[in-house]
């Protein structure tokens, strides 16, 4: 009991000291460092376990511990088993991914929230927040074309010609000589709607209250009821679980 009382007394004394230091430190700061702001807008670049992307958030600071935001993001999405290879038995070949059906890109639009866990000390440092978000997704699936050698019938028999074909047409291939141009198949792009949910941590280290700089780590679960296949023979082509690492920057301000 004596140890517990001493511990509580010490913690209370430290809390009083911290409060006095905070007040004194705020008095000496510029005006923009002492204002409570109502808006927070940020932009971010991200890499994740199956691609990369970019996006932005438009936020409202509800309280010192809670910020809400609307978010939008565009990412590339790759299958985990994609392996780039080259046909070494043929000259003038290009790299390609054997078994790939579609090049996938995802557009997200959702609503999220940040909850402060640890505030930034008066001398600076890092502020830690929980982040939660969810919303709608739209997958853009562009067919992946190969340059392939096929047999073409002629009046005297057969000849080998190079064509642009998808993996579904592989039965008549003689050989693959590379990946076709990105523009091939753009007019055949299919849309697959879905939903997503994310949870993570944000580490904000901006030196000023008006400027946001943060590193964010989060996990995202994303589902497409109509499917979003990327590779031939892929299991669960409608569900993707990814880990994201992003860097965000932006500003806090008031609208008057």
N, C-alpha and C positions, 0 to 999 in steps of 0.2 A: 504493500500500500504506500509506504514511504517513497519507494522508487517511482511508482506511478504518479504520485503527487508532484514530485520533483520534475518528472518528465513533462507533465501538463503545464507546470509553472514556467519551465524553460521554453516550451513551445509558445505559450502566451506572450512571454517577454519578446521572443523573436518576432512574433506577429506584429506586436506594437512597434518594434524597431523598423520592420519592413514597411509598415504603413507610414511612419514618419519619413522614412527615406523616400518613399514614392511621392509624397506630397512635396517635399523639398525639391526632388528632382524635376517634377512637373513645373514648378514655379520658374525654374531656370531655362525651360525649353521654349522654342519658338511657338507662336500661336498655332500654326498648323499641326504641331505635335500634341496639342492639348485639346483639340476639337474632337468630338464624337461624330464620326461620319456615318452616313446612311446608305451609301452605294459603294459597290465594289465590282469592278469589271476586270477580267483577266483573259489572257490568251495563253495557250500552251502547245508545246510540242511533245510527242509521246513515242515511245517504243514499247512494244508488248511481245509476249511470247510467240505471237504468230503474225507479226507485221509492225507497222508504224503508222502514225497519223498526226493530226493537228485539230485544234478546236478552240472554242472560247466559252466563257461564262459571263452572264449578266446577273449580278447579285444585289440583294438588299440586306443590309445589316440590321437585323431585328433587335438584338441585344448585344452586349459585349461578348456573350458566350454562344450566340446563335446567328448564323448567316444562311439565307436561302438563295438559290440561284436557278436560272434557266441555263441549260447547256446544249451546245451543238458540237458535233465532232464528225470528222471523216477519217476512216482508217482503211488500210489494206488488210486483207485476211488471207493467210496462207495455211495450208494443211501441215501438220507436224511431220508427215512422211515425205515431203517434197525433197527430192535430191536432184540437183542440177548435174547434167552429164553432157559429154561430147562424143560423137561418133568418130572414133580415131581411125576407122577403116576407110574413111572417105575424105577426100580433100574438100576444102572450102565449106566446112560445116559450121553451124552455130550451136551454142549451148541450148539445151532444152530440158524440160522436166518430163520424164516418161510417166505416162498414166494420168496426166493432169487433164481435167475436163473443163474447168472454168477458172478464169482470173476473177477474184472476188474483192469487192470494195463495199464498205458499209457506211451508211450515213445514219447518225444517231441524233435524236432530239429528245431531251428529257428535263426533269426537275430534280433538284438535289438540295442537300442541306449540309452545313458544317457545324459541329459542336466542339467547342473548345475543351481540351483536356487539361493542358498546362499553359498558362499565360507566359508571355515574354517578360523576363526580369527587367527592372528599371534601367539597367545598364546595357540592355540589348540581349541578344541571344536568339533562341529558337522557340517559336510557339507551336504547340502540337494540337491538331484537331482530328476528330473523327469525321469522315465524309461518307454520305449516303446519297445514292441517286438511282433513278429508274426512268424508263420511258420507252419510246418506240424506236425501232430500227428498220432500215430498208437496205437489203443486200442487192447489189448490182452484180449480176453474174454474166461475164462476157466469155463466150466460148474460146477455148485455148486451141489455136491452130498450129499444126506442124507442117514443115516442108518435108514431103515424103516422096519416095520413088515408087511408082506403080507400073504395072504392065498395061499397056494400051494396045488393043487389037489393030492391026494394019492389014492391008491386002496381001502381004507376004508372011504374016504371022503376028508377032508382038514386038513392041519396042518399049523401052523404059523412059518414062517422062516424070518430071517433078511437078507435083501438085500441092495445094494447100488443103489439108484435111484435118478433121478432129479425131480424137482418139477412138470415138465410136465407129469410125470407118477403117479400123486398122487391119481388117481381114485381107484386104487387097494390097497391103504394103509390101514392098521389097526391102526398103530401108528408110530410116529417118535421117535427114541431113540438117535438121535444125528447127528452131522455133520460127514461126511466121511473124510478120510485122504486127505490132500492137493494134493497128487500125483494122486488121482483118477480124471480122466478127463483131465490130462495134454495133452495127445495125441489127444484130441478133441478141443483144443484151436483154436478159430477163430480170424481172424484179421479184424479190421475195420479201414480204413484210415480216417483221418480228418484234420482239420485246427484249429489254435488257434490264439488269439490276446490278449495282456495284456497291462495294463497301471498301473503305481504305483509310489511310492516314495521310495527313498533310503536314509538312514541316515548313513553317513560314519563317524566313530569316531576313526580311527586308529591314534596312536600317532606319527607315522612316515610316510613320503611320500612313502616309499618303502614297507610298509605293509598296507594291506587293511583289515579293519574290518567294517562290516556294518549290519544294520538291515533293511530289505526290506519289504514293504507292497504293495500288488498289487491285482488287480482284473483280472480274466482270463475268457474269453468267448471261449468255445471250442465246435465245431460241428463235428458230424460224419454222413455224408449223408446216409450211409448204416445202421445206428443205432448202439447203444451200450447199450442194455438193461441190467439192473442189477436186478431189482425186477419185479415180476409178476404184471401186471396191471399198470406199471409205465407210467406216462404221459411224453411226449417229451423225449423219450429215446435216442435221437440223439443230444440234446443240453444240455450243462452243464455250469453253471455260478458259479465260486468258488472264495473265498477270500483266499489269501496266506500270510503267515508270515514266513520269512526265516532269517537265520543268515548266512552271507557269510564271507569268509576270503581268503586272497591271497597275491599277491605281484605286485608291479610295477617295471619295469626294462627296459633297453635298450638292443637291439641286435646289437653287433658290429662285 
